[in-house]
Structure formats: structure tokens, C-alpha cells
């Protein structure tokens, strides 16, 4: 695996960012083979690839590579940039220590690198305590956490299992609006993840479509639980995190309070978005905040008339301004979603088969799975 680690990570990141096509990625994987886990060797190859990719694409790919003087925590190495958020940057990387035995795909992991301004030693200590249950708990609907480590430069990095596939946001870019059955299936899986999280005494705090990860079989799991904390504990303001499209009204308060009810609100907004291709409230971020706080609750049938009354009522209940009027728990929401699925006629379109590699002598299953799914902010 390590002989292809840098190339695999780069191409997975490039597919996620839609910098290359599947065909281009297949050709590049062959050319970049043998660079091992050395991003700078990849950089050298990309500088001399005029036939495989354009000069602009080669530059864009090189921009995903870490700088030559990158400082990483001991036992972990950044390989390719996945994206940036308000708290830091997210990378595909390599686990070089004992964590590799727990990580997916022989060592590939997701490294969420916090800026020192956002997560200092005190904050990291609190995160370590709060996230402790996730380091030892495996669940089909929650992405596994592996470690929270500090680098020589003082920056903290959260290490997570790498889940092959794409997120719900990318799914919409590729496939468009989901059928009701497909949307309910994704919401059902996500509600199961929330129920598990809440049973551990935690809440997510940053739920949005980019944190709902879909594997090659279409199963959803919740990722990026970096802001998880005790239920109803004060958290970062939703505006600071850029979550104006998905946050519950109480997360915009001067002293914001997150909790299970806020996660349920966000999941309702994600359901609205899956079915319509838009967030529940339109406009600028400031306008979205005002609408979350006081506008009439949006009815998904105004944008998607074919949605059943039951599903529309489920989403409306999730998105009530008063937390007490929402579902009392993720488990209660899960029961509602399962009822809706049971009552819905489920045609073949509720599944999204993913092409499987048939040439066993060809590219590795790791890359092929990512390529076939169109390829994990964050």
C-alpha cells in the first residue's frame, strides 16, 4: 500500500474536488505509481506530464500536496489536501504507527488539523475528554476516531478513519435531487448515527450535508465529530462556523447552546435539501439566520410537490423554532423515518448501485472504488 499511498491520496482528493475525471485519474495513477508516500516525488512527476493532463490541471493537483517543510504529528503524515474549514484544514494522510492496524485501507486516514488560534492546549484537553468515547467505540453509522495528537508546531490534529466514497453534498452535485425513498434511507442512517452519539452523552454540533458520508453501497455515516461535546453544553457560535444554512435557532444565541435537539433540527434541514437541492432557507447567510430565528417553517412540498405528507410533516417537526416542539430524541425521529419508509412504495430508483471493478489485474480496489463512486470539511 505505501508504494502507492501518495498517488492514491492525491487522486482521491482530486476526485472529491472534481479536478480530474475518472478517466484522467486512471491514467495518472499508472504514471504516478512508485512514488511511495513521498508527496514531493509526486510533485516532480506532475511537473513533467504534459500528455496526461493540462498544465493548469497539473498545477491544481500540486496545490493539493503539502509543502516540503510541512510539520506533522509523530506517526502521521499529510499527503493531500481535502479542504478548509473555520477551525482548520482537512487532509488525507498516512498512519505510520500502531494506529495503522485500526485505520482503513492499510494506513490512509483523515487528518483534521486545527489552527492554534482555534484549538489551544486547554481546548484540546476538553476535546480529548469529550471525544474519549468515540476513540473506543465502533459503529456502522459513525466514523471512527483514532487519536487527537499535537505536532511539533503546537497544532492539534484529530485523526479519523478514512471512509471511502463521497458525502451527501457531492452526491447531489453528481446525481441531483434524491427520490423520497433514497432521501429517507440516508436520513435513517444518519439518525441512527445521531442516536448512537446521543446515547454516549454527546452531540455533533456541526451537522451539514458535507458531514454525511456515503460509502460505495450507499450507506450513510456521520463524520467530522470534531465539535462533539456533552449535551446542552455551550459551544462555538454557528456564525463562526459558517453553518447559517443548517444551524438551529439556539445555536445563533449570544451564548449558543447545542445539544441533541440542535442535531435533530440540522438533520431536518439536510432532509429538505436532499429532496429539493436547496437549503430550507435561501438568501445571504445573514438572511438565513433571520429566517431560522423567526420565519414560518418551510414546507418541503412547496419545492417538491411529490413528497408524501408524512415526510413533509416529519421535516417540519424537526425544524420547529422551539426545541421542545421537535422530536424528543434521535431515536424518536428514527422511528418516524422508518415508518415513512415502510409506508412508502419503494421502486428500484431508491437504490444507487455503484460499479464494481471487474478487471482483477487492473488498478487497486481502493482507487477503483473511489473512481467508480465519483469521489471522503473536511
Secondary structure, DSSP 4 states (H G I P E B T S, - for coil): -GGGHHHHHHHHHHHHTT-S-HHHHHHHHHHHTT-TT-HHHHHHHHTT-TTTS-HHHHHHHHHTSPPTT----TTEEEEEEEEE-SSEEEEEEEE-SGGGGTSSGGGEEEEEEE-TTTS-HHHHHHHHHHHHHHHS--BTTBPPEEEEEE-TTS-EEEEEE---SEEHHHHHHHH-SPPHHHHHHHHHHHHHHHHHHHHTTEE-S---GGGEEE-TT--EEE---TT-EETT-B---TTTTT-TTT--GGGGSTT-B--HHHHHHHHHHHHHHHHHSS-SS-S-HHHHHHHHHHSPPPPGGGT-TTS-HHHHHHHHHHT-SSGGGS-SSHHHHHHHHHHHHHHS---GGG---------TTSS-HHHHHHHHTT----
